[in-house]
Amino acid sequence: MSAGFSAIVLAGRRDGRLDPLAANAGVSHKCLVPVAGKPMLLHVLEALDASPGITRIVVSIDAPDVIAPLIRRLGSGRISVEPSAPNLVDSVFGAANASAPPFLVTTADNVNLTPASVAEILAAAQGADAAAAFARRERVVAAHPDGQRRFYRFRCGDYSNCNAYVLGSREALKAAEVFRGGGQFAKFPMRIVKAFGLLNLIRFRYGLATLDGAFRGFSRRFGLAIRPIRVSDGALAIDVDNERTLHIAETILGERGSALGEPPQEVRLDRAAHRLGDPLLA
């Protein structure tokens, strides 16, 4: 892998549907929903833009114009926008065609991403064709006791995925095909059969393999060196999927701001003030 990574941020609407969080906030896209006082996408872009290992950032979204004011506000010359596809896999392919490997792929709702976590992931991915970030249950619970309710069970412990993936080359993009059905394997175990095979489904269901052992099986299936990355920050496994996790993310971000000696952000703002016409996005 080279020293510089291209970050791909998936921010589009799935199948063109309005997300319930977006509807509640009065915005067109989930990535514009305010979290701790600013659009969730901005949290992710700020973390990536502050990461020395990231040389380019590509945001994949179905309506590029809606985030143009946000990109201008950030004022970074490293961010570009590409139209997304109706599904995750083709969106990744499209963004990858507009940038260069290696790639760090994440999502617009990964608001607890930090430059430190990005550096940890990129360093741990060196030498792998592809990698996926995981956090141990204990670290997730330490970040917030109600932050995550679904975990993958392995012989070495319980883990949650962190919506952060590394693809070391264009050839490794074929590993992204496992998400064509939508991912979310903890919610939909039969997707593992299609993506990884029946044996891996049994191993996942009954916790028969270690995390490393499971990924050795994935490596054999895809003919790639695919590696799990254990992140130290359990908050990375807590993305914003609903009102519950939105409030949890705001709590975590507020606590971290206070720990850094910064004034806590007002997290109970009137959300109507964050509509697309608000000066916040101008």
Secondary structure, 3 states (H helix, E strand, C coil): CCCCEEEEEECCCHHHCCCHHHHHHCCCCHHHCEECCEEHHHHHHHHHHCCCCEEEEEEEECCHHHHHHHHHHHCCCCEEEEECCCCHHHHHHHHHHCCCCCEEEEECCCCCCCHHHHHHHHHHCCCCCEEEEEEEHHHHHHHCCCCCCCCEEECCEEEEEEEEEEECCCHHHHHHHHHCCCCCCCCCCHHHHHHHCHHHHHHHHHCCCCHHHHHHHHHHHHCCCEEEEECCCHHHHCCCCCHHHHHHHHHHHHHHHHHCCCCCCCCCCCHHHHCCCCHHHC
